[in-house]
Amino acid sequence: MRAPLGDFADARPAPDCLDLLVEPVARAVRAWQGAVPADQLVFVDTDPAIADTAAFVEHHGAELLDRSANCVVVAGKRAGGSTLAACVVLSRTRVDVNGVVRKQLGARKASFAPMDTAVSETGMEYGGITPIGLPDGWPLFVDSAVLDTEWVLIGSGRRRGKLIVPGKAFADLPGVVVLESLGT
């Protein structure tokens, strides 16, 4: 199969390679019910040493920067509690944690979640966290520009491998809230 973007030697429909995904992501792909069929979610095998966006784009081509998204875990704190959420923005932008995210969570303070928290709570590897397969009940904030992108390259739950997903598919993920200007 040819990947819908980029030049990857190994591209397959994600439902055909569940054994290469971490359990929460594999479970979400198996149970996929969005308007976009699950076989349009494409897994591409990639080198885990270049999983971070800057290294990945340098290796695979600068054009991917405008077609890649990052998923980060944030923590909102308010009196007596903390709420974890995930945010998805195009890779050329940064999540507006102290503005948009803080307001959406109704938090006094918001920050990126510590790496060990993000990894243990999602069941995914750092550098590969994806919005597909997040824990039940988590808010998922997605920048509207992600939905407007025809194909989006995101993490697969592991540092090895990426998913290529139609941008409009993010609107069907559990807990999603689409926001303008989440990425600045």
FINU-943650 format. One line per 4 residues: for each residue y negated, z negated, x negated of N, C-alpha, C. Coordinates in Angstrom, 1 decimal. Layout:
FINU-943650
Y Z X Y Z X Y Z X  ...
END
This chain:
FINU-943650
1.2 0.0 -0.8 0.0 0.0 0.0 -1.2 0.0 -0.9  -2.2 0.7 -0.5 -3.5 0.7 -1.2 -4.4 -0.4 -0.6  -5.0 -1.2 -1.4 -6.0 -2.2 -0.9 -7.2 -1.6 -0.3  -7.8 -2.1 0.8 -8.9 -1.5 1.4 -10.2 -1.6 0.6
-10.2 -2.4 -0.5 -11.3 -2.4 -1.5 -10.7 -2.8 -2.8  -11.5 -2.4 -3.9 -11.0 -2.7 -5.2 -9.9 -1.8 -5.6  -9.4 -2.0 -6.9 -8.4 -1.3 -7.4 -7.3 -2.2 -7.9  -6.4 -2.6 -7.0 -5.4 -3.6 -7.3 -4.0 -3.0 -7.3
-3.2 -3.3 -8.3 -1.9 -2.7 -8.5 -0.9 -3.1 -7.4  -1.1 -4.4 -7.0 -0.1 -5.0 -6.1 -0.8 -5.5 -4.8  -0.8 -4.7 -3.7 -1.4 -5.0 -2.5 -0.4 -4.9 -1.4  -0.3 -6.0 -0.5 0.7 -6.0 0.5 0.2 -6.7 1.7
0.6 -6.4 2.9 0.2 -7.2 4.1 0.6 -8.7 3.9  -0.3 -9.6 4.1 0.0 -11.0 3.9 1.2 -11.5 4.6  1.5 -11.0 5.8 2.8 -11.5 6.4 4.1 -11.1 5.7  3.9 -10.2 4.8 5.1 -9.8 4.0 5.3 -10.6 2.7
4.4 -11.4 2.4 4.5 -12.2 1.1 4.1 -13.7 1.4  4.6 -14.2 2.4 4.3 -15.6 2.7 4.8 -16.6 1.6  5.8 -16.2 0.9 6.3 -17.0 -0.2 5.4 -17.1 -1.4  4.3 -16.3 -1.4 3.3 -16.3 -2.5 2.1 -17.2 -2.1
2.1 -17.6 -0.8 1.0 -18.4 -0.3 1.3 -19.9 -0.3  0.3 -20.8 -0.4 0.6 -22.2 -0.2 0.9 -22.4 1.3  1.6 -23.5 1.6 2.1 -23.7 2.9 1.1 -23.6 4.0  -0.1 -24.3 3.9 -1.0 -24.2 5.0 -1.5 -22.8 5.3
-1.6 -22.0 4.3 -2.1 -20.6 4.4 -0.9 -19.8 5.0  0.3 -19.9 4.5 1.4 -19.2 5.1 1.6 -19.6 6.6  1.5 -20.8 6.9 1.6 -21.3 8.3 0.5 -20.6 9.2  -0.7 -20.5 8.7 -1.8 -19.9 9.5 -1.5 -18.4 9.6
-1.0 -17.7 8.6 -0.7 -16.3 8.7 0.4 -16.1 9.7  1.5 -16.9 9.6 2.6 -16.8 10.6 2.1 -17.0 12.0  1.2 -17.9 12.3 0.7 -18.2 13.6 -0.6 -17.4 14.0  -0.9 -16.4 13.2 -2.2 -15.7 13.4 -2.3 -15.1 14.8
-3.4 -15.3 15.5 -3.6 -14.8 16.8 -5.0 -14.1 17.0  -5.7 -13.8 16.0 -7.0 -13.2 16.1 -7.0 -11.8 16.7  -8.1 -11.3 17.0 -8.3 -9.9 17.5 -7.8 -8.9 16.4  -8.0 -9.2 15.2 -7.5 -8.4 14.1 -6.0 -8.7 13.9
-5.1 -7.7 13.8 -3.7 -8.0 13.6 -3.4 -8.6 12.3  -2.4 -9.5 12.2 -2.1 -10.2 10.9 -1.8 -9.2 9.8  -1.2 -8.1 10.1 -0.9 -7.2 9.0 -2.1 -6.5 8.4  -3.3 -6.7 8.9 -4.5 -6.3 8.3 -5.1 -7.3 7.3
-4.4 -8.5 7.2 -4.8 -9.4 6.2 -4.0 -9.0 4.9  -4.6 -8.6 3.9 -4.0 -8.0 2.7 -4.0 -9.0 1.5  -2.8 -9.3 1.0 -2.6 -10.1 -0.2 -2.6 -9.2 -1.4  -3.5 -9.5 -2.4 -3.4 -8.8 -3.7 -3.1 -9.8 -4.8
-2.2 -9.4 -5.7 -1.8 -10.3 -6.8 -2.8 -10.1 -7.9  -3.3 -11.3 -8.4 -4.3 -11.3 -9.4 -4.0 -12.3 -10.4  -4.7 -12.2 -11.6 -4.5 -13.1 -12.7 -5.2 -14.5 -12.4  -4.5 -15.6 -12.4 -5.1 -16.9 -12.1 -6.2 -17.3 -13.1
-6.1 -16.7 -14.3 -7.1 -17.1 -15.4 -8.5 -16.6 -15.0  -8.6 -15.6 -14.1 -9.9 -15.0 -13.8 -10.2 -15.2 -12.3  -9.7 -16.3 -11.7 -9.8 -16.6 -10.3 -11.3 -16.8 -9.9  -12.1 -17.4 -10.8 -13.5 -17.8 -10.4 -14.3 -16.5 -10.3
-15.2 -16.5 -9.4 -15.9 -15.3 -9.0 -16.5 -14.5 -10.1  -17.2 -15.1 -11.0 -17.9 -14.4 -12.1 -16.9 -13.7 -13.0  -15.8 -14.4 -13.4 -14.8 -13.7 -14.2 -14.1 -12.6 -13.5  -13.8 -12.9 -12.2 -13.1 -11.9 -11.4 -13.9 -10.6 -11.2
-15.2 -10.8 -10.9 -16.0 -9.6 -10.7 -16.2 -8.9 -12.1  -16.4 -9.6 -13.1 -16.5 -9.0 -14.5 -15.3 -8.1 -14.8  -14.1 -8.6 -14.4 -12.9 -7.9 -14.7 -12.6 -6.7 -13.8  -12.8 -7.0 -12.5 -12.5 -6.0 -11.4 -13.6 -5.1 -11.0
-14.8 -5.4 -11.4 -15.9 -4.5 -11.0 -17.0 -5.2 -10.2  -18.3 -5.0 -10.6 -19.4 -5.6 -10.0 -19.6 -5.3 -8.5  -19.1 -4.2 -8.1 -19.2 -3.9 -6.6 -18.5 -4.9 -5.8  -17.6 -5.6 -6.3 -16.9 -6.6 -5.5 -17.7 -7.9 -5.2
-18.8 -8.1 -5.9 -19.6 -9.2 -5.7 -20.2 -9.2 -4.3  -20.6 -8.0 -3.8 -21.2 -7.9 -2.4 -20.1 -7.9 -1.4  -18.8 -7.9 -1.8 -17.7 -7.8 -0.8 -16.8 -9.0 -0.9  -17.2 -10.0 -1.7 -16.4 -11.2 -1.9 -17.1 -12.4 -1.2
-16.3 -13.4 -0.8 -16.9 -14.6 -0.3 -16.2 -15.8 -0.9  -17.0 -16.9 -0.9 -16.5 -18.1 -1.5 -16.3 -19.1 -0.3  -15.3 -19.9 -0.4 -15.1 -21.0 0.6 -15.2 -22.3 -0.1  -16.1 -23.1 0.3 -16.3 -24.4 -0.4 -16.1 -25.5 0.6
-15.7 -26.7 0.2 -15.5 -27.8 1.0 -16.7 -28.8 0.8  -17.3 -29.2 1.9 -18.4 -30.1 1.8 -18.1 -31.4 2.6  -18.9 -32.4 2.2 -18.7 -33.7 2.9 -20.1 -34.1 3.4  -20.2 -34.4 4.7 -21.4 -34.9 5.3 -21.2 -36.4 5.5
-22.2 -37.2 5.1 -22.1 -38.6 5.3 -23.2 -39.1 6.2  -22.8 -40.0 7.1 -23.8 -40.8 7.9 -23.2 -42.2 8.1  -24.0 -43.0 8.6 -23.7 -44.4 8.7 -22.2 -44.7 9.0  -21.5 -45.2 8.1 -20.1 -45.6 8.3 -19.1 -44.5 8.3
-19.4 -43.3 8.0 -18.4 -42.3 8.0 -18.7 -41.0 7.2  -17.7 -40.2 7.0 -17.9 -39.0 6.3 -17.1 -37.9 7.0  -17.6 -36.7 7.1 -16.9 -35.6 7.7 -16.8 -34.5 6.7  -15.5 -33.9 6.6 -15.3 -32.8 5.7 -15.4 -31.5 6.5
-15.9 -30.5 5.9 -16.0 -29.2 6.6 -15.9 -28.1 5.5  -15.7 -26.9 5.9 -15.6 -25.8 4.9 -16.7 -24.8 5.3  -17.2 -24.2 4.3 -18.3 -23.2 4.4 -17.9 -21.9 3.7  -18.2 -20.8 4.4 -17.9 -19.5 3.8 -19.2 -18.6 3.7
-19.5 -18.2 2.5 -20.7 -17.4 2.3 -20.3 -16.3 1.3  -21.1 -15.2 1.4 -20.9 -14.1 0.4 -21.1 -14.7 -1.0  -20.4 -14.1 -2.0 -20.4 -14.7 -3.3 -21.7 -14.5 -4.0  -22.5 -13.6 -3.6 -23.8 -13.5 -4.2 -24.9 -14.5 -3.7
-24.4 -15.4 -2.8 -25.3 -16.4 -2.3 -24.7 -17.8 -2.6  -25.5 -18.8 -2.2 -25.1 -20.2 -2.4 -25.2 -20.9 -1.0  -24.3 -21.8 -0.8 -24.3 -22.6 0.5 -25.5 -23.5 0.6  -26.3 -23.4 1.7 -27.4 -24.3 1.9 -26.9 -25.7 2.4
-26.4 -26.5 1.4 -25.8 -27.7 1.8 -26.8 -28.7 2.3  -27.9 -28.9 1.7 -28.9 -29.9 2.1 -29.7 -29.5 3.3  -29.7 -28.3 3.7 -30.4 -27.8 4.9 -29.5 -27.6 6.1  -29.0 -26.3 6.1 -28.1 -25.9 7.2 -26.9 -26.8 7.4
-26.1 -27.0 6.4 -24.9 -27.8 6.5 -25.2 -29.2 7.0  -26.1 -29.9 6.3 -26.5 -31.3 6.7 -26.8 -31.3 8.2  -27.6 -30.4 8.7 -28.0 -30.4 10.1 -26.9 -30.1 11.0  -26.0 -29.2 10.6 -24.8 -28.9 11.5 -23.9 -30.1 11.6
-23.8 -30.8 10.5 -22.9 -32.0 10.5 -23.6 -33.2 11.1  -24.9 -33.1 11.4 -25.6 -34.3 11.9 -25.5 -35.4 10.9  -25.6 -35.1 9.6 -25.4 -36.0 8.5 -26.7 -36.5 7.9  -26.7 -37.6 7.3 -27.9 -38.1 6.6 -27.9 -37.4 5.2
-26.7 -37.2 4.7 -26.6 -36.6 3.4 -25.3 -35.7 3.4  -25.5 -34.6 2.7 -24.3 -33.6 2.5 -24.2 -33.2 1.1  -23.0 -33.0 0.6 -22.8 -32.6 -0.8 -21.4 -31.9 -0.8  -21.2 -31.2 -1.9 -19.9 -30.6 -2.2 -18.9 -31.7 -2.3
-17.8 -31.5 -1.7 -16.7 -32.6 -1.8 -16.2 -32.6 -3.2  -15.8 -33.7 -3.7 -15.1 -33.8 -5.0 -13.9 -32.9 -5.1  -13.6 -32.3 -6.2 -12.5 -31.4 -6.4 -11.2 -32.0 -5.9  -10.9 -33.3 -6.3 -9.6 -33.8 -5.9 -9.5 -34.0 -4.4
-10.6 -34.3 -3.8 -10.6 -34.4 -2.3 -10.4 -33.1 -1.7  -11.1 -32.0 -2.1 -11.0 -30.7 -1.6 -9.5 -30.2 -1.7  -8.9 -30.4 -2.8 -7.5 -30.0 -3.1 -6.5 -30.8 -2.3  -6.7 -32.1 -2.3 -5.7 -32.9 -1.5 -5.8 -32.7 0.0
-7.0 -32.6 0.5 -7.2 -32.5 1.9 -6.8 -31.1 2.5  -7.0 -30.0 1.7 -6.6 -28.7 2.1 -5.2 -28.3 1.8  -4.6 -28.9 0.8 -3.3 -28.4 0.3 -3.4 -27.1 -0.4  -4.6 -26.8 -0.9 -4.8 -25.6 -1.7 -5.2 -25.9 -3.1
-5.2 -24.9 -3.9 -5.6 -25.0 -5.3 -7.1 -24.8 -5.5  -7.7 -25.6 -6.4 -9.1 -25.4 -6.6 -9.3 -24.1 -7.2  -10.3 -23.4 -6.7 -10.6 -22.0 -7.2 -9.9 -21.0 -6.3  -9.1 -21.5 -5.3 -8.5 -20.5 -4.4 -8.6 -20.9 -3.0
-9.4 -22.0 -2.7 -9.5 -22.5 -1.3 -10.0 -21.3 -0.4  -9.4 -21.3 0.8 -9.7 -20.2 1.7 -9.9 -20.8 3.1  -10.6 -20.1 4.0 -10.8 -20.7 5.4 -9.5 -20.5 6.2  -8.6 -19.7 5.8 -7.4 -19.4 6.5 -6.4 -20.5 6.2
-6.1 -21.4 7.2 -5.1 -22.5 6.9 -5.8 -23.9 6.7  -7.0 -24.0 7.0 -7.7 -25.3 6.8 -7.1 -26.4 7.8  -7.3 -27.6 7.4 -6.7 -28.7 8.3 -7.3 -28.6 9.7  -6.4 -28.9 10.7 -6.8 -29.0 12.1 -8.1 -29.8 12.3
-9.0 -29.4 13.1 -10.1 -30.1 13.5 -11.3 -30.0 12.5  -11.1 -29.3 11.4 -12.3 -29.2 10.5 -13.3 -28.2 11.0  -14.6 -28.5 10.9 -15.6 -27.5 11.2 -15.5 -26.5 10.1  -15.7 -25.2 10.5 -15.8 -24.1 9.6 -17.1 -23.3 9.8
-18.0 -23.4 8.9 -19.2 -22.7 9.0 -19.2 -21.4 8.2  -19.5 -20.3 8.9 -19.4 -19.0 8.3 -20.7 -18.3 8.4  -21.2 -17.8 7.3 -22.5 -17.1 7.3 -22.3 -15.8 8.1  -23.2 -15.4 8.9 -23.1 -14.2 9.7 -22.9 -13.0 8.8
-23.5 -13.0 7.6 -23.3 -11.8 6.7 -21.9 -11.5 6.4  -21.0 -12.6 6.4 -19.6 -12.4 6.1 -19.0 -11.5 7.2  -19.3 -11.8 8.5 -18.8 -11.1 9.6 -19.3 -9.6 9.6  -20.4 -9.4 9.0 -21.0 -8.0 9.0 -20.4 -7.2 7.8
-19.6 -7.8 7.0 -19.0 -7.1 5.9 -17.7 -6.5 6.3  -17.5 -5.2 6.1 -16.3 -4.5 6.6 -15.0 -5.2 6.1  -14.9 -5.4 4.8 -13.7 -6.0 4.2 -14.2 -7.1 3.2  -13.6 -8.3 3.3 -14.1 -9.4 2.4 -12.9 -9.9 1.6
-13.2 -10.1 0.3 -12.2 -10.6 -0.6 -12.4 -12.1 -0.7  -11.4 -12.9 -0.5 -11.5 -14.4 -0.5 -10.3 -14.9 -1.2  -10.3 -16.2 -1.4 -9.1 -16.9 -2.0 -7.9 -16.8 -1.1  -6.8 -17.1 -1.7 -5.5 -17.1 -0.9 -4.9 -18.4 -0.8
-5.6 -19.5 -1.3 -5.0 -20.8 -1.3 -4.5 -21.2 -2.6  -4.3 -20.2 -3.5 -3.9 -20.4 -4.9 -4.8 -19.7 -5.8  -4.8 -20.0 -7.0 -5.6 -19.3 -8.0 -5.1 -17.9 -8.3  -3.8 -17.8 -8.1 -3.1 -16.5 -8.3 -3.1 -15.8 -6.9
-3.8 -14.7 -6.9 -3.8 -13.9 -5.6 -5.1 -14.1 -4.8  -5.5 -13.1 -4.1 -6.6 -13.1 -3.2 -6.2 -12.5 -1.9  -7.0 -12.7 -0.9 -6.8 -12.1 0.4 -8.0 -11.1 0.7  -7.7 -10.0 1.2 -8.7 -9.1 1.7 -8.6 -9.0 3.2
-9.7 -9.4 3.9 -9.7 -9.6 5.3 -10.9 -8.9 5.9  -10.7 -8.3 7.1 -11.8 -7.7 7.8 -12.8 -8.8 8.1  -14.1 -8.5 7.8 -15.1 -9.5 8.1 -15.1 -10.1 9.5  -14.9 -9.2 10.4 -14.9 -9.7 11.8 -13.8 -10.7 12.2
-12.8 -10.7 11.3 -11.7 -11.7 11.6 -12.1 -13.1 11.4  -13.1 -13.4 10.6 -13.6 -14.8 10.4 -14.1 -15.4 11.7  -14.5 -14.6 12.7 -15.0 -15.1 13.9 -13.9 -15.8 14.8  -12.7 -15.4 14.5 -11.5 -15.9 15.3 -10.8 -17.1 14.6
-11.3 -17.6 13.5 -10.7 -18.7 12.8 -10.9 -20.0 13.6  -10.0 -21.0 13.6 -10.2 -22.3 14.3 -11.4 -23.0 13.7  -12.2 -23.6 14.7 -13.3 -24.4 14.3 -14.5 -23.7 13.8  -14.5 -22.4 14.0 -15.6 -21.6 13.4 -16.9 -21.8 14.1
-18.0 -21.8 13.3 -19.4 -21.8 13.8 -20.1 -20.8 12.9  -20.5 -19.7 13.5 -21.2 -18.6 12.8 -22.7 -19.0 12.7  -23.2 -19.0 11.5 -24.6 -19.4 11.2 -25.4 -18.3 10.5  -26.6 -18.2 10.9 -27.6 -17.4 10.1 -28.0 -18.2 8.9
-28.2 -17.6 7.8 -28.8 -18.2 6.6 -28.0 -19.4 6.1  -26.7 -19.5 6.3 -25.9 -20.5 5.6 -25.9 -20.2 4.1  -25.9 -19.0 3.8 -25.9 -18.6 2.4 -27.4 -18.2 2.0  -27.8 -18.8 0.9 -29.2 -18.5 0.5 -29.2 -17.8 -0.8
END
